[in-house]
């Protein structure tokens, strides 16, 4: 019998607003053969947001779902030299293959990782892996009332508890989460590892309602430049358009807005309105945010992703109040991000312009 223990996830919060401690982690080689996971991908936890690609250990300064650096790290205390990454065909496609088709594995009889520095609160831990049919994998989060869970299966077209992932609930009072994975099976015939982890703090799932798509499901984009499903209109970089998501909580306000699918370093302006419009042409895209408008934040995208508020920024509600439009209790607001796209030949004036805009999010405060 061959035993492998893996323990994912270690977090240390240094300077984040309260509550911003949900993380998506994808173990993958630096060569990234299956591609990176987009911030729109939520996996079984349905928790979209920034994915941290982990190719070396220890790793530090993980990004929260909203893309903000957190000081979170991953470390292992046993057999660190025996860790290695490998890629394989998990039987999935697209983003699912990108998550499941890379694995951090250990070639010793024991592997252990611990999460530390977590805020007190309630957490769900999702552990992803695929297991050969002649093996079983047992996953335990120490202190979880869910006990030891068996995962024994492969990709069958969807995420299934006990088949390709395990979920544990853990009430954290001491700042730690300890996850252990043990594989049993014929010695030398299989190696088990962990493909990815999601740590979801209660209350930090996506907030707001996506709307105002430029994907052809509604009014046409200015230059018939429809984007991918659920996104804004296509841009000159061919990313499929920009998609805006919101994560966090509205009370207290820990909401973070993230626009992905922009041009790599696009200047991006986060817009807030108190009314919704029928989608109208705006640059190369469609805007439906209207009423009393305010520019909340100006950011530059990194690898096509712009996030606000960031470290040191006021919260959305504080920023709105400072701009003279406080958000009342139960107030409804609309958000979009317009960003620079200087390619004048892509959607030329007067039909288009040198900027585009993301899809929108409605938040009920």
N, C-alpha and C positions, 0 to 999 in steps of 0.2 A: 504494500500500500504506500502510495506516495502522498504526502501531506504538504499543502502549501497554505500559508496564511498571509493574507494581505490585509492591510488596514488602511483605508483611505481617509484622509481628510483632517487637516489640521488648520485651525484658523486663529489668528491673533489680530484683534482689532486695535488699531492705534488711534486714529483720528477721524472716525466716521460718525455721522449723526446716528442717534439711537435707532436700532431696528434694521440697519443696512447690512445684514449678515446672511444673505442667501447667495450661494455660489454654484456655478456650473463648471465642472472639471472634466476635460477630455484628455485621457492619456494617449499620446501619439508620438511617433518618432519625429525627429526634427525635419526629416525629408517630407513628412506630411503627405504620404502617397494617396490618401483618400480625401484630401481637402479639409478645410477648416469648417467648423460649424457656425452658421449665421446666428445673430442675436434673435432671430425670429423663431428659432427651433426650441421647443419646450420639452421634447421627449415625453416619457411617461408621466413626469411630474406636472406637465403642462405649465412649466415655469420658464417662459422665454427670457432671454437676456444674454449678456456677454458670456461666451465660453472661454475658459482658460485652457489653452493647449499646454500640456505638461510633458516635456521630453527629457528633463533631467531632475534629479532630486539632490538636495532639497530645492524647493521652489518658493519664492517669496513674492510679496506685493501682488497677490491675486486681485483680480478685478471683481467687483460686485456685479449683480445682474445689470445695473445701470451703467457699467463700464468705468466706475471710479476706482482708483487704486485704494486699497484698504489696509495694507500691511499684513494681510493674511498670507500664511505660508503652509507648505506641506513638507513634512519631514518623516524620516523613519529611524527607529532606534536599533533595529536588528538587521543584520546581513545587508547593509546598503550596497556593498560591492556586487552582490549577486542579482541585483535588479537589472532587467533589460526589457527593451521594447521590441515588439514585432508586429507585423501586419499580416492579415489573412483575409480570405473571402468569407465573410460571416453570413452570406446568403441574402443580404439586404442590398438596397440601392440608395443612392443619394445621401441625404443627411444621416439616415439610419445606418448606412454602411460606414460613414465617416465616424460615427460614434462607436459602433460595435466592432468594426474591422481592425482596430488597433488595440493593443493590450499591453499593460505593464505587468510583467511576470517576474517570478522569483524562482531561482533554481536551487534553493536550499529547502530544508524541511520546515522552516518557520519564517514567516514574515509579519511584521507588526508596524503599524502606523497609528499615531494618536492625534486627535484634533484638540487644540488647547486655545485658551483665550477667548472663547465664545461668550457672548452676553448671556445672562440668564434668560430662559424662555423655552418655548416649545419648538421642536424641530422635527422635520421628517427627513430621513436619509434614504436616498435611492442609489442602489449599487447595481451597475450594469455589467453583464458578462454573458457570453454564450458558452455552453458546456457540451463537449462531445457526448454522444448518446450512451457510451459505456461508463460515464462518470456521473457523479453527483457533487454538487457544491453546497456547502453549508455556510451561511452568513449570519453573523451575530453582531449586534450593536450592544455593547455592554451597558447594562442598566435599563435597556428597553423592555417594556412589558410584552413586546412581540416575540421575544425569545429567539431561538435559532430557526432560520428559514432555509428551506432547501430550494435551490435553483437547478433544474435539470432539463435542458431543452435547447432549442436553437431558434433562429429567426423564422417565424411562420407568417410573416406579413404584418405583424403588429406587436406592440408591447404587451406582454402578459406576465402578471405577477407569478413568480415561481417558475417561469419558463426562461425569461431572459433578464429579469431584474428582481431584486428584493426591496421591500420598503419597511423601514423601521421608524417608529416614533420614539423620541427621546426628550424627556424634560431635563434641561440642563440647568443645574444650580451651581456646579463647581467649575464651569468653564470648559469642560472637556467632553469630547465624543471619541469613543474607542470602537473601531469596527474591525471585525476579524472574519477572514474568509478561509475556509478549510476545504480542500478538495480531496475526495477519496476516489480511488479507481486503480486499475492495473498499473503497477509500478513501471515507469518509463514509457508508458504508452500515450500519455497526455500531459500537457502542462496547462494549468489554469492561471488566469490572471484577471485583472480588473480593467474594463474598457473605459469606464467613466463613473462619475459620482455627481449627484445633485444634493446639496444641502439646502433645504427650504425652511426658513423660519416662518412660523405661523403669522399670517397677515401680510406677507411679502410677495404673494403671487401677483400676476399682472393686474393692474387696476385700469379702469377706463374702458371705453367702448371704441374699437377701431371703426373708422368711417372714411368717407371721401376718397375712394379708390380711383386710381387712373388705370385700371386693368381691363377696361372695355365693358365692365358690368354696368356702367352708367354713361354719362355724357362722354363724348370723345375727347381725347387729349388734343392740344392745339395743332400738332402736326401728325395726327393719327399715330402717335408714338406711345401706344398702350404699354404699360408695364406688366410685370408678372402679377399673379393673383394676390390681392391684399396689399398691393404696394401703390405708390404714386406713379406718375407717368415715367416712361423710359427716359434715360439720360444718354449723353454722348459716350459714356464709358460702357454702356451696355450691361449695367448691373441688374437690370430688371426694375429699376425705380427704387426710390427711398421709402422705407417703412418706418413709421413712428410707433413706439410702444412705450407704455408707462408701467413702472413697477414701484412697489413700496406701499405705504399706507397714507390715507388722507387725514387720519387723526390718531396720533400726531402726524404732521406732514413730513413724511420721508419720501415723497414721490420723486422719482428720477425719470426724465424723458430721454429716450435714446432713439436717434435716427440712424438707420443703417442702410447701406446701398447707395450712398452718395459717391461723388468723385473722391479720390483718395485723401486729399487735403483741403477739401472745399470749405470756404468761409460759410458758416451756417448761422442763421438767426432763428431763434425760438420765439414763435409768435403765439400770443394768447388773445382770444376773443370771447365775448359773452353772448354771441349769437351765431346761428348756423345759416349759411347761404346755400342756395342751389349752386353746385359746382360751376365755377367760372374760370375762364382761361387766365392763367397767371404765370408769365414767363413761358417755360416749356411744359408747365403742369396745370393742375386744377386746384383752386383754393375754395374752401367752403367755410373757413373761419372768418367771422365778420363781427359786426357790432362795434363795441369799443375795443380797439386793438392796442396791444402793447408789445413791444419787443422786450422779452424778458432777459434773454442771454444771447451773447454772441460768442461763438466757439469756432475753432478750426477742426475739421474732421481728422481722425487718425485712421488710416486704412479704410476710409469711407464711412467711419462711424463717428457721430457727434453726440455728446452726452451733456446734459445739464439738469439740475445744478451739479457742479463739481466740487471738489474740496475747497473750502473757503467761501463758496457762494452762499447767499441767503437761500432759504427754501422758496418754493414757488409762491406760497401764500405771503411770505414776508416780502419777497420781491414785488409782487403785485401790489401790496399795500404801499410800498415805498414809491411806486409809480403812480399812486393816486387812485387806484382802483381795488380797494380791499375786497376780498372774496367773502361774502356772507356765508353763514352756516347753511348747508344744503344748496349752495350756489352751484350753478352748472357753467363750466368753462370748456372752451375748445382750443386745441393746440395743433400747430403744424410747424414744420421747419422748412424755410426756404434757403437754398444753397446755391453757390456759384457754379455755373457750368459755362465756361467762356467760349466754348466751341460754337462760333456764330454760324457755321455751316450745318450744324445738326438740326436746329429748328429755327431758321432765321426770322428776324423781324420783317414785317410787322406781325406775322403769325405768332412767333415765339420771341425769345430774348436770350440773354446770357445768364439765366438762372432757372432753377427748377424748384419743385416743392414736394415734400413728402406727403404720404397719406396723413390723416388726422386722427386724433384721439379726443373723445369726449369724457370729461371727468366730472362726476357729481361729488362735490365737496361736502 
